[in-house]
Amino acid sequence: MAGLSPKLPIVPDVDDGFKLNKTYQEMAIQNLKNTLLTSPGERVMDPAFGVGLRRYLFSHNTTATYMEIEGRIEQQVKKYLPFILIENINFSVPTDGPVDMSAEGDMSDGNFMGIQILFKIIPLGVREILKLP
């Protein structure tokens, strides 16, 4: 089956040569993730593109920081991905206390922040959740 775009990161595939996004839904999710992780100035010919989540890596753990990230996400999606409607953005904020490493996927050690974005792919009428990481 032919694909719509290469799946990132590019990895070999015996059927297609390299893995491909085969649905518009997969492609929209990849485009959103790419927008979130691209730093402004990184994309050639469009220095304004990208949320640049890495630049918030050592930012203060404050409501203002979360509001800035949320605003940046909404602004970038509105400009570059008009086919996506952001419905909700949740942050899993760091907590104080001991870390229970036995809990699978639990990184609430006071130094972790995750983002969960509920969005709708407007032309498809489909809702999705993107979790980082």
N, CA, C and O atoms as CSV, one atom per row, in Angstrom:
chain,resi,resn,atom,element,x,y,z
A,1,MET,N,N,0.844,-1.187,0.000
A,1,MET,CA,C,0.000,0.000,0.000
A,1,MET,C,C,0.881,1.239,0.000
A,1,MET,O,O,1.866,1.296,0.737
A,2,ALA,N,N,0.548,2.210,-0.800
A,2,ALA,CA,C,1.300,3.454,-0.861
A,2,ALA,C,C,1.051,4.274,0.401
A,2,ALA,O,O,0.015,4.137,1.051
A,3,GLY,N,N,2.001,5.112,0.730
A,3,GLY,CA,C,1.878,5.941,1.919
A,3,GLY,C,C,1.672,7.400,1.573
A,3,GLY,O,O,1.814,7.809,0.421
A,4,LEU,N,N,1.334,8.179,2.591
A,4,LEU,CA,C,1.105,9.611,2.413
A,4,LEU,C,C,2.353,10.437,2.692
A,4,LEU,O,O,2.577,11.476,2.072
A,5,SER,N,N,3.161,9.960,3.635
A,5,SER,CA,C,4.388,10.673,3.997
A,5,SER,C,C,5.303,9.712,4.738
A,5,SER,O,O,4.844,8.691,5.251
A,6,PRO,N,N,6.595,10.028,4.801
A,6,PRO,CA,C,7.481,9.160,5.574
A,6,PRO,C,C,7.181,9.278,7.066
A,6,PRO,O,O,6.884,10.362,7.568
A,7,LYS,N,N,7.263,8.156,7.760
A,7,LYS,CA,C,7.080,8.142,9.206
A,7,LYS,C,C,8.411,8.512,9.844
A,7,LYS,O,O,9.457,7.974,9.481
A,8,LEU,N,N,8.360,9.426,10.788
A,8,LEU,CA,C,9.575,9.885,11.452
A,8,LEU,C,C,9.725,9.242,12.816
A,8,LEU,O,O,8.733,9.109,13.532
A,9,PRO,N,N,10.908,8.844,13.200
A,9,PRO,CA,C,12.150,8.891,12.450
A,9,PRO,C,C,12.124,7.885,11.309
A,9,PRO,O,O,11.424,6.874,11.373
A,10,ILE,N,N,12.881,8.167,10.284
A,10,ILE,CA,C,12.910,7.313,9.100
A,10,ILE,C,C,13.656,6.022,9.431
A,10,ILE,O,O,14.815,6.037,9.846
A,11,VAL,N,N,12.959,4.913,9.236
A,11,VAL,CA,C,13.554,3.591,9.473
A,11,VAL,C,C,13.213,2.688,8.290
A,11,VAL,O,O,12.164,2.845,7.665
A,12,PRO,N,N,14.097,1.746,7.986
A,12,PRO,CA,C,13.854,0.845,6.852
A,12,PRO,C,C,12.609,-0.021,7.058
A,12,PRO,O,O,12.231,-0.351,8.182
A,13,ASP,N,N,11.996,-0.371,5.947
A,13,ASP,CA,C,10.827,-1.241,5.953
A,13,ASP,C,C,10.917,-2.141,4.721
A,13,ASP,O,O,11.189,-1.660,3.621
A,14,VAL,N,N,10.692,-3.424,4.898
A,14,VAL,CA,C,10.842,-4.358,3.780
A,14,VAL,C,C,9.780,-4.164,2.701
A,14,VAL,O,O,10.040,-4.437,1.529
A,15,ASP,N,N,8.597,-3.701,3.072
A,15,ASP,CA,C,7.519,-3.545,2.097
A,15,ASP,C,C,7.618,-2.255,1.283
A,15,ASP,O,O,7.454,-2.269,0.064
A,16,ASP,N,N,7.886,-1.147,1.962
A,16,ASP,CA,C,7.841,0.158,1.304
A,16,ASP,C,C,9.199,0.828,1.130
A,16,ASP,O,O,9.270,1.921,0.568
A,17,GLY,N,N,10.263,0.212,1.591
A,17,GLY,CA,C,11.577,0.847,1.540
A,17,GLY,C,C,11.900,1.548,2.841
A,17,GLY,O,O,12.998,1.403,3.379
A,18,PHE,N,N,10.931,2.319,3.351
A,18,PHE,CA,C,11.002,2.918,4.677
A,18,PHE,C,C,9.572,3.077,5.171
A,18,PHE,O,O,8.636,3.137,4.374
A,19,LYS,N,N,9.405,3.146,6.499
A,19,LYS,CA,C,8.055,3.193,7.070
A,19,LYS,C,C,7.331,4.453,6.617
A,19,LYS,O,O,7.920,5.528,6.506
A,20,LEU,N,N,6.030,4.290,6.359
A,20,LEU,CA,C,5.209,5.389,5.856
A,20,LEU,C,C,3.976,5.589,6.722
A,20,LEU,O,O,3.456,4.646,7.319
A,21,ASN,N,N,3.516,6.838,6.781
A,21,ASN,CA,C,2.206,7.114,7.351
A,21,ASN,C,C,1.188,6.748,6.286
A,21,ASN,O,O,1.239,7.251,5.164
A,22,LYS,N,N,0.277,5.878,6.641
A,22,LYS,CA,C,-0.661,5.378,5.635
A,22,LYS,C,C,-2.067,5.933,5.803
A,22,LYS,O,O,-2.946,5.656,4.987
A,23,THR,N,N,-2.289,6.724,6.869
A,23,THR,CA,C,-3.598,7.358,7.061
A,23,THR,C,C,-3.393,8.842,7.353
A,23,THR,O,O,-2.334,9.258,7.822
A,24,TYR,N,N,-4.424,9.624,7.067
A,24,TYR,CA,C,-4.365,11.052,7.367
A,24,TYR,C,C,-4.286,11.296,8.872
A,24,TYR,O,O,-3.703,12.285,9.315
A,25,GLN,N,N,-4.866,10.403,9.646
A,25,GLN,CA,C,-4.819,10.514,11.098
A,25,GLN,C,C,-3.377,10.376,11.604
A,25,GLN,O,O,-2.929,11.184,12.418
A,26,GLU,N,N,-2.656,9.368,11.131
A,26,GLU,CA,C,-1.246,9.198,11.507
A,26,GLU,C,C,-0.422,10.423,11.109
A,26,GLU,O,O,0.428,10.885,11.871
A,27,MET,N,N,-0.681,10.935,9.926
A,27,MET,CA,C,0.068,12.073,9.427
A,27,MET,C,C,-0.203,13.329,10.261
A,27,MET,O,O,0.723,14.088,10.550
A,28,ALA,N,N,-1.462,13.554,10.648
A,28,ALA,CA,C,-1.811,14.725,11.466
A,28,ALA,C,C,-1.147,14.654,12.836
A,28,ALA,O,O,-0.657,15.664,13.340
A,29,ILE,N,N,-1.128,13.469,13.442
A,29,ILE,CA,C,-0.480,13.287,14.749
A,29,ILE,C,C,1.016,13.564,14.629
A,29,ILE,O,O,1.589,14.248,15.477
A,30,GLN,N,N,1.645,13.046,13.596
A,30,GLN,CA,C,3.073,13.284,13.387
A,30,GLN,C,C,3.352,14.768,13.170
A,30,GLN,O,O,4.334,15.293,13.694
A,31,ASN,N,N,2.503,15.449,12.404
A,31,ASN,CA,C,2.698,16.876,12.151
A,31,ASN,C,C,2.585,17.695,13.438
A,31,ASN,O,O,3.341,18.645,13.640
A,32,LEU,N,N,1.644,17.326,14.301
A,32,LEU,CA,C,1.490,18.024,15.577
A,32,LEU,C,C,2.721,17.804,16.452
A,32,LEU,O,O,3.256,18.752,17.027
A,33,LYS,N,N,3.164,16.565,16.550
A,33,LYS,CA,C,4.351,16.256,17.355
A,33,LYS,C,C,5.573,16.994,16.809
A,33,LYS,O,O,6.376,17.514,17.583
A,34,ASN,N,N,5.718,17.043,15.501
A,34,ASN,CA,C,6.828,17.748,14.873
A,34,ASN,C,C,6.775,19.246,15.201
A,34,ASN,O,O,7.811,19.861,15.457
A,35,THR,N,N,5.596,19.822,15.192
A,35,THR,CA,C,5.436,21.239,15.518
A,35,THR,C,C,5.837,21.516,16.966
A,35,THR,O,O,6.465,22.534,17.257
A,36,LEU,N,N,5.475,20.611,17.867
A,36,LEU,CA,C,5.799,20.790,19.284
A,36,LEU,C,C,7.302,20.690,19.548
A,36,LEU,O,O,7.843,21.442,20.359
A,37,LEU,N,N,7.966,19.771,18.870
A,37,LEU,CA,C,9.368,19.488,19.171
A,37,LEU,C,C,10.368,20.312,18.363
A,37,LEU,O,O,11.549,20.353,18.707
A,38,THR,N,N,9.915,20.966,17.296
A,38,THR,CA,C,10.813,21.787,16.485
A,38,THR,C,C,11.046,23.120,17.184
A,38,THR,O,O,10.104,23.772,17.636
A,39,SER,N,N,12.311,23.512,17.266
A,39,SER,CA,C,12.660,24.795,17.873
A,39,SER,C,C,12.543,25.907,16.836
A,39,SER,O,O,12.896,25.714,15.673
A,40,PRO,N,N,12.046,27.074,17.257
A,40,PRO,CA,C,12.013,28.201,16.321
A,40,PRO,C,C,13.409,28.463,15.772
A,40,PRO,O,O,14.387,28.483,16.519
A,41,GLY,N,N,13.492,28.664,14.463
A,41,GLY,CA,C,14.772,28.873,13.799
A,41,GLY,C,C,15.367,27.601,13.225
A,41,GLY,O,O,16.310,27.658,12.435
A,42,GLU,N,N,14.830,26.459,13.611
A,42,GLU,CA,C,15.361,25.174,13.156
A,42,GLU,C,C,14.908,24.840,11.736
A,42,GLU,O,O,15.655,24.215,10.984
A,43,ARG,N,N,13.717,25.239,11.367
A,43,ARG,CA,C,13.201,24.936,10.028
A,43,ARG,C,C,13.718,25.965,9.019
A,43,ARG,O,O,13.571,27.173,9.208
A,44,VAL,N,N,14.309,25.470,7.972
A,44,VAL,CA,C,14.862,26.336,6.943
A,44,VAL,C,C,13.731,27.119,6.277
A,44,VAL,O,O,12.667,26.568,5.994
A,45,MET,N,N,13.963,28.378,6.035
A,45,MET,CA,C,13.044,29.291,5.338
A,45,MET,C,C,11.816,29.684,6.164
A,45,MET,O,O,10.978,30.438,5.669
A,46,ASP,N,N,11.680,29.202,7.397
A,46,ASP,CA,C,10.571,29.626,8.251
A,46,ASP,C,C,11.029,29.638,9.704
A,46,ASP,O,O,10.737,28.705,10.452
A,47,PRO,N,N,11.741,30.685,10.108
A,47,PRO,CA,C,12.307,30.728,11.454
A,47,PRO,C,C,11.268,30.846,12.567
A,47,PRO,O,O,11.605,30.666,13.737
A,48,ALA,N,N,10.023,31.142,12.231
A,48,ALA,CA,C,8.979,31.275,13.257
A,48,ALA,C,C,8.312,29.940,13.582
A,48,ALA,O,O,7.570,29.843,14.559
A,49,PHE,N,N,8.568,28.912,12.773
A,49,PHE,CA,C,7.888,27.625,12.957
A,49,PHE,C,C,8.406,26.903,14.189
A,49,PHE,O,O,9.611,26.868,14.442
A,50,GLY,N,N,7.497,26.336,14.943
A,50,GLY,CA,C,7.849,25.445,16.036
A,50,GLY,C,C,7.583,26.019,17.412
A,50,GLY,O,O,7.773,27.209,17.660
A,51,VAL,N,N,7.137,25.139,18.307
A,51,VAL,CA,C,6.904,25.516,19.698
A,51,VAL,C,C,8.228,25.540,20.449
A,51,VAL,O,O,8.468,26.442,21.251
A,52,GLY,N,N,9.082,24.567,20.200
A,52,GLY,CA,C,10.379,24.517,20.858
A,52,GLY,C,C,10.288,24.126,22.319
A,52,GLY,O,O,10.775,24.847,23.189
A,53,LEU,N,N,9.673,22.995,22.592
A,53,LEU,CA,C,9.501,22.568,23.985
A,53,LEU,C,C,10.828,22.430,24.737
A,53,LEU,O,O,10.868,22.603,25.955
A,54,ARG,N,N,11.906,22.122,24.025
A,54,ARG,CA,C,13.213,21.973,24.696
A,54,ARG,C,C,13.653,23.241,25.399
A,54,ARG,O,O,14.347,23.177,26.414
A,55,ARG,N,N,13.261,24.389,24.876
A,55,ARG,CA,C,13.717,25.638,25.493
A,55,ARG,C,C,13.083,25.878,26.860
A,55,ARG,O,O,13.517,26.762,27.599
A,56,TYR,N,N,12.074,25.107,27.194
A,56,TYR,CA,C,11.441,25.213,28.507
A,56,TYR,C,C,12.025,24.217,29.507
A,56,TYR,O,O,11.547,24.113,30.637
A,57,LEU,N,N,13.043,23.497,29.096
A,57,LEU,CA,C,13.608,22.426,29.900
A,57,LEU,C,C,14.009,22.878,31.296
A,57,LEU,O,O,13.732,22.172,32.266
A,58,PHE,N,N,14.645,24.022,31.427
A,58,PHE,CA,C,15.095,24.491,32.737
A,58,PHE,C,C,14.312,25.710,33.208
A,58,PHE,O,O,14.807,26.491,34.021
A,59,SER,N,N,13.100,25.874,32.705
A,59,SER,CA,C,12.248,26.983,33.129
A,59,SER,C,C,11.693,26.715,34.518
A,59,SER,O,O,11.674,25.579,34.991
A,60,HIS,N,N,11.246,27.774,35.152
A,60,HIS,CA,C,10.658,27.654,36.483
A,60,HIS,C,C,9.346,26.879,36.417
A,60,HIS,O,O,8.596,26.978,35.447
A,61,ASN,N,N,9.090,26.118,37.456
A,61,ASN,CA,C,7.864,25.341,37.567
A,61,ASN,C,C,6.762,26.239,38.116
A,61,ASN,O,O,6.413,26.171,39.295
A,62,THR,N,N,6.220,27.087,37.236
A,62,THR,CA,C,5.185,28.024,37.647
A,62,THR,C,C,4.012,27.967,36.681
A,62,THR,O,O,4.124,27.471,35.560
A,63,THR,N,N,2.906,28.478,37.141
A,63,THR,CA,C,1.711,28.557,36.293
A,63,THR,C,C,1.997,29.419,35.068
A,63,THR,O,O,1.500,29.136,33.978
A,64,ALA,N,N,2.793,30.464,35.243
A,64,ALA,CA,C,3.120,31.343,34.115
A,64,ALA,C,C,3.853,30.571,33.010
A,64,ALA,O,O,3.604,30.801,31.827
A,65,THR,N,N,4.738,29.674,33.385
A,65,THR,CA,C,5.451,28.862,32.394
A,65,THR,C,C,4.479,27.972,31.640
A,65,THR,O,O,4.551,27.871,30.416
A,66,TYR,N,N,3.570,27.325,32.362
A,66,TYR,CA,C,2.585,26.456,31.709
A,66,TYR,C,C,1.677,27.257,30.785
A,66,TYR,O,O,1.327,26.794,29.699
A,67,MET,N,N,1.295,28.454,31.213
A,67,MET,CA,C,0.439,29.297,30.375
A,67,MET,C,C,1.183,29.738,29.114
A,67,MET,O,O,0.588,29.819,28.039
A,68,GLU,N,N,2.484,30.022,29.243
A,68,GLU,CA,C,3.283,30.404,28.081
A,68,GLU,C,C,3.389,29.249,27.084
A,68,GLU,O,O,3.248,29.445,25.877
A,69,ILE,N,N,3.637,28.052,27.598
A,69,ILE,CA,C,3.726,26.872,26.728
A,69,ILE,C,C,2.386,26.630,26.038
A,69,ILE,O,O,2.340,26.390,24.832
A,70,GLU,N,N,1.309,26.692,26.796
A,70,GLU,CA,C,-0.025,26.475,26.237
A,70,GLU,C,C,-0.345,27.507,25.153
A,70,GLU,O,O,-0.867,27.155,24.095
A,71,GLY,N,N,-0.036,28.762,25.411
A,71,GLY,CA,C,-0.277,29.817,24.422
A,71,GLY,C,C,0.536,29.606,23.157
A,71,GLY,O,O,0.047,29.808,22.046
A,72,ARG,N,N,1.780,29.198,23.341
A,72,ARG,CA,C,2.656,28.950,22.191
A,72,ARG,C,C,2.132,27.780,21.345
A,72,ARG,O,O,2.139,27.841,20.116
A,73,ILE,N,N,1.681,26.723,22.014
A,73,ILE,CA,C,1.112,25.573,21.293
A,73,ILE,C,C,-0.106,26.001,20.491
A,73,ILE,O,O,-0.217,25.688,19.306
A,74,GLU,N,N,-1.022,26.718,21.138
A,74,GLU,CA,C,-2.254,27.131,20.459
A,74,GLU,C,C,-1.964,28.060,19.277
A,74,GLU,O,O,-2.598,27.948,18.228
A,75,GLN,N,N,-1.003,28.977,19.449
A,75,GLN,CA,C,-0.654,29.914,18.379
A,75,GLN,C,C,-0.048,29.177,17.185
A,75,GLN,O,O,-0.406,29.453,16.040
A,76,GLN,N,N,0.864,28.243,17.445
A,76,GLN,CA,C,1.533,27.510,16.368
A,76,GLN,C,C,0.555,26.595,15.627
A,76,GLN,O,O,0.597,26.507,14.400
A,77,VAL,N,N,-0.314,25.925,16.359
A,77,VAL,CA,C,-1.290,25.029,15.729
A,77,VAL,C,C,-2.259,25.834,14.872
A,77,VAL,O,O,-2.594,25.433,13.758
A,78,LYS,N,N,-2.702,26.961,15.394
A,78,LYS,CA,C,-3.630,27.802,14.627
A,78,LYS,C,C,-2.994,28.269,13.312
A,78,LYS,O,O,-3.657,28.309,12.275
A,79,LYS,N,N,-1.708,28.621,13.363
A,79,LYS,CA,C,-1.033,29.139,12.173
A,79,LYS,C,C,-0.632,28.042,11.189
A,79,LYS,O,O,-0.854,28.179,9.986
A,80,TYR,N,N,-0.044,26.953,11.690
A,80,TYR,CA,C,0.564,25.957,10.811
A,80,TYR,C,C,-0.265,24.687,10.619
A,80,TYR,O,O,-0.060,23.958,9.648
A,81,LEU,N,N,-1.182,24.419,11.519
A,81,LEU,CA,C,-2.010,23.210,11.417
A,81,LEU,C,C,-3.486,23.589,11.571
A,81,LEU,O,O,-4.125,23.159,12.531
A,82,PRO,N,N,-4.033,24.375,10.659
A,82,PRO,CA,C,-5.413,24.850,10.813
A,82,PRO,C,C,-6.458,23.738,10.771
A,82,PRO,O,O,-7.621,23.970,11.101
A,83,PHE,N,N,-6.060,22.553,10.376
A,83,PHE,CA,C,-6.970,21.408,10.340
A,83,PHE,C,C,-7.066,20.713,11.696
A,83,PHE,O,O,-7.800,19.736,11.842
A,84,ILE,N,N,-6.324,21.216,12.693
A,84,ILE,CA,C,-6.362,20.649,14.043
A,84,ILE,C,C,-6.950,21.688,14.996
A,84,ILE,O,O,-6.590,22.864,14.958
A,85,LEU,N,N,-7.858,21.228,15.847
A,85,LEU,CA,C,-8.455,22.076,16.875
A,85,LEU,C,C,-8.003,21.554,18.232
A,85,LEU,O,O,-8.319,20.425,18.607
A,86,ILE,N,N,-7.264,22.380,18.965
A,86,ILE,CA,C,-6.829,22.007,20.310
A,86,ILE,C,C,-8.024,22.167,21.243
A,86,ILE,O,O,-8.598,23.252,21.346
A,87,GLU,N,N,-8.394,21.091,21.917
A,87,GLU,CA,C,-9.531,21.141,22.834
A,87,GLU,C,C,-9.103,21.274,24.288
A,87,GLU,O,O,-9.800,21.902,25.086
A,88,ASN,N,N,-7.957,20.685,24.641
A,88,ASN,CA,C,-7.503,20.754,26.025
A,88,ASN,C,C,-6.021,20.414,26.086
A,88,ASN,O,O,-5.539,19.545,25.360
A,89,ILE,N,N,-5.309,21.110,26.960
A,89,ILE,CA,C,-3.904,20.822,27.215
A,89,ILE,C,C,-3.744,20.619,28.712
A,89,ILE,O,O,-4.078,21.497,29.507
A,90,ASN,N,N,-3.228,19.449,29.091
A,90,ASN,CA,C,-2.984,19.145,30.499
A,90,ASN,C,C,-1.501,18.920,30.716
A,90,ASN,O,O,-0.822,18.304,29.895
A,91,PHE,N,N,-1.017,19.425,31.824
A,91,PHE,CA,C,0.374,19.224,32.212
A,91,PHE,C,C,0.407,18.292,33.407
A,91,PHE,O,O,-0.334,18.483,34.370
A,92,SER,N,N,1.263,17.285,33.349
A,92,SER,CA,C,1.507,16.461,34.533
A,92,SER,C,C,2.694,17.104,35.227
A,92,SER,O,O,3.843,16.947,34.816
A,93,VAL,N,N,2.386,17.824,36.283
A,93,VAL,CA,C,3.391,18.647,36.948
A,93,VAL,C,C,4.192,17.824,37.944
A,93,VAL,O,O,3.704,16.824,38.470
A,94,PRO,N,N,5.417,18.248,38.198
A,94,PRO,CA,C,6.256,17.540,39.165
A,94,PRO,C,C,5.630,17.548,40.549
A,94,PRO,O,O,4.928,18.486,40.925
A,95,THR,N,N,5.894,16.493,41.292
A,95,THR,CA,C,5.402,16.398,42.659
A,95,THR,C,C,6.576,16.207,43.597
A,95,THR,O,O,7.649,15.754,43.199
A,96,ASP,N,N,6.351,16.560,44.837
A,96,ASP,CA,C,7.370,16.341,45.853
A,96,ASP,C,C,7.180,14.967,46.458
A,96,ASP,O,O,6.078,14.418,46.438
A,97,GLY,N,N,8.229,14.424,46.984
A,97,GLY,CA,C,8.123,13.137,47.652
A,97,GLY,C,C,8.971,12.086,46.988
A,97,GLY,O,O,9.593,12.330,45.955
A,98,PRO,N,N,8.993,10.895,47.597
A,98,PRO,CA,C,9.825,9.821,47.060
A,98,PRO,C,C,9.291,9.296,45.738
A,98,PRO,O,O,8.100,9.386,45.439
A,99,VAL,N,N,10.195,8.754,44.969
A,99,VAL,CA,C,9.853,8.216,43.660
A,99,VAL,C,C,9.613,6.721,43.784
A,99,VAL,O,O,10.418,6.001,44.376
A,100,ASP,N,N,8.501,6.257,43.224
A,100,ASP,CA,C,8.225,4.823,43.182
A,100,ASP,C,C,8.544,4.344,41.776
A,100,ASP,O,O,7.695,4.415,40.888
A,101,MET,N,N,9.751,3.860,41.570
A,101,MET,CA,C,10.180,3.436,40.244
A,101,MET,C,C,9.513,2.135,39.811
A,101,MET,O,O,9.626,1.745,38.649
A,102,SER,N,N,8.817,1.456,40.727
A,102,SER,CA,C,8.143,0.217,40.348
A,102,SER,C,C,6.893,0.501,39.529
A,102,SER,O,O,6.427,-0.360,38.783
A,103,ALA,N,N,6.346,1.710,39.665
A,103,ALA,CA,C,5.156,2.077,38.901
A,103,ALA,C,C,5.581,2.358,37.468
A,103,ALA,O,O,6.381,3.259,37.217
A,104,GLU,N,N,5.051,1.595,36.540
A,104,GLU,CA,C,5.448,1.721,35.137
A,104,GLU,C,C,5.074,3.095,34.592
A,104,GLU,O,O,3.923,3.521,34.686
A,105,GLY,N,N,6.055,3.777,34.024
A,105,GLY,CA,C,5.803,5.071,33.403
A,105,GLY,C,C,5.707,6.212,34.389
A,105,GLY,O,O,5.474,7.345,33.969
A,106,ASP,N,N,5.875,5.973,35.684
A,106,ASP,CA,C,5.760,7.030,36.674
A,106,ASP,C,C,7.091,7.749,36.815
A,106,ASP,O,O,8.084,7.160,37.243
A,107,MET,N,N,7.105,9.004,36.459
A,107,MET,CA,C,8.329,9.789,36.565
A,107,MET,C,C,8.079,11.006,37.442
A,107,MET,O,O,8.683,12.057,37.227
A,108,SER,N,N,7.205,10.879,38.417
A,108,SER,CA,C,6.844,12.015,39.257
A,108,SER,C,C,7.871,12.214,40.353
A,108,SER,O,O,7.555,12.127,41.540
A,109,ASP,N,N,9.101,12.481,39.949
A,109,ASP,CA,C,10.199,12.625,40.896
A,109,ASP,C,C,10.531,14.079,41.184
A,109,ASP,O,O,11.577,14.355,41.771
A,110,GLY,N,N,9.690,15.004,40.798
A,110,GLY,CA,C,9.964,16.401,41.030
A,110,GLY,C,C,10.739,17.045,39.900
A,110,GLY,O,O,10.935,18.260,39.916
A,111,ASN,N,N,11.182,16.283,38.926
A,111,ASN,CA,C,11.957,16.823,37.817
A,111,ASN,C,C,11.356,16.442,36.472
A,111,ASN,O,O,12.058,16.436,35.461
A,112,PHE,N,N,10.098,16.131,36.447
A,112,PHE,CA,C,9.469,15.647,35.230
A,112,PHE,C,C,8.206,16.444,34.956
A,112,PHE,O,O,7.446,16.755,35.873
A,113,MET,N,N,7.986,16.773,33.694
A,113,MET,CA,C,6.742,17.378,33.288
A,113,MET,C,C,6.306,16.731,31.986
A,113,MET,O,O,7.095,16.631,31.046
A,114,GLY,N,N,5.088,16.301,31.926
A,114,GLY,CA,C,4.542,15.742,30.712
A,114,GLY,C,C,3.416,16.622,30.199
A,114,GLY,O,O,2.840,17.410,30.950
A,115,ILE,N,N,3.109,16.486,28.933
A,115,ILE,CA,C,2.013,17.235,28.327
A,115,ILE,C,C,1.077,16.250,27.654
A,115,ILE,O,O,1.508,15.334,26.954
A,116,GLN,N,N,-0.197,16.455,27.877
A,116,GLN,CA,C,-1.224,15.657,27.219
A,116,GLN,C,C,-2.146,16.630,26.489
A,116,GLN,O,O,-2.738,17.519,27.100
A,117,ILE,N,N,-2.257,16.446,25.169
A,117,ILE,CA,C,-3.049,17.356,24.347
A,117,ILE,C,C,-4.215,16.591,23.742
A,117,ILE,O,O,-4.028,15.615,23.015
A,118,LEU,N,N,-5.412,17.048,24.051
A,118,LEU,CA,C,-6.622,16.510,23.438
A,118,LEU,C,C,-6.942,17.408,22.251
A,118,LEU,O,O,-7.102,18.618,22.411
A,119,PHE,N,N,-7.036,16.818,21.059
A,119,PHE,CA,C,-7.284,17.620,19.874
A,119,PHE,C,C,-8.218,16.889,18.919
A,119,PHE,O,O,-8.423,15.678,19.010
A,120,LYS,N,N,-8.771,17.663,18.010
A,120,LYS,CA,C,-9.679,17.111,16.995
A,120,LYS,C,C,-9.072,17.385,15.627
A,120,LYS,O,O,-8.628,18.496,15.338
A,121,ILE,N,N,-9.062,16.358,14.795
A,121,ILE,CA,C,-8.661,16.521,13.399
A,121,ILE,C,C,-9.947,16.882,12.661
A,121,ILE,O,O,-10.770,16.013,12.373
A,122,ILE,N,N,-10.112,18.145,12.362
A,122,ILE,CA,C,-11.389,18.686,11.891
A,122,ILE,C,C,-11.935,17.980,10.652
A,122,ILE,O,O,-13.092,17.562,10.673
A,123,PRO,N,N,-11.157,17.823,9.566
A,123,PRO,CA,C,-11.735,17.194,8.370
A,123,PRO,C,C,-12.173,15.747,8.581
A,123,PRO,O,O,-13.096,15.269,7.921
A,124,LEU,N,N,-11.507,15.053,9.503
A,124,LEU,CA,C,-11.836,13.648,9.750
A,124,LEU,C,C,-12.893,13.492,10.838
A,124,LEU,O,O,-13.524,12.441,10.952
A,125,GLY,N,N,-13.084,14.539,11.636
A,125,GLY,CA,C,-14.033,14.461,12.745
A,125,GLY,C,C,-13.571,13.499,13.832
A,125,GLY,O,O,-14.395,12.898,14.520
A,126,VAL,N,N,-12.257,13.349,13.990
A,126,VAL,CA,C,-11.685,12.381,14.919
A,126,VAL,C,C,-10.976,13.119,16.049
A,126,VAL,O,O,-10.262,14.094,15.816
A,127,ARG,N,N,-11.182,12.641,17.277
A,127,ARG,CA,C,-10.459,13.179,18.428
A,127,ARG,C,C,-9.299,12.262,18.764
A,127,ARG,O,O,-9.407,11.039,18.674
A,128,GLU,N,N,-8.189,12.871,19.152
A,128,GLU,CA,C,-6.983,12.132,19.506
A,128,GLU,C,C,-6.375,12.727,20.759
A,128,GLU,O,O,-6.681,13.858,21.138
A,129,ILE,N,N,-5.515,11.960,21.396
A,129,ILE,CA,C,-4.733,12.454,22.526
A,129,ILE,C,C,-3.268,12.215,22.198
A,129,ILE,O,O,-2.871,11.104,21.846
A,130,LEU,N,N,-2.466,13.271,22.318
A,130,LEU,CA,C,-1.021,13.154,22.142
A,130,LEU,C,C,-0.377,13.363,23.503
A,130,LEU,O,O,-0.607,14.379,24.160
A,131,LYS,N,N,0.421,12.405,23.917
A,131,LYS,CA,C,1.118,12.485,25.194
A,131,LYS,C,C,2.607,12.597,24.960
A,131,LYS,O,O,3.192,11.810,24.217
A,132,LEU,N,N,3.213,13.573,25.592
A,132,LEU,CA,C,4.662,13.741,25.526
A,132,LEU,C,C,5.187,13.753,26.949
A,132,LEU,O,O,4.662,14.526,27.750
A,133,PRO,N,N,6.122,13.005,27.308
A,133,PRO,CA,C,6.646,11.856,26.613
A,133,PRO,C,C,5.775,10.672,26.747
A,133,PRO,O,O,6.088,9.610,26.207
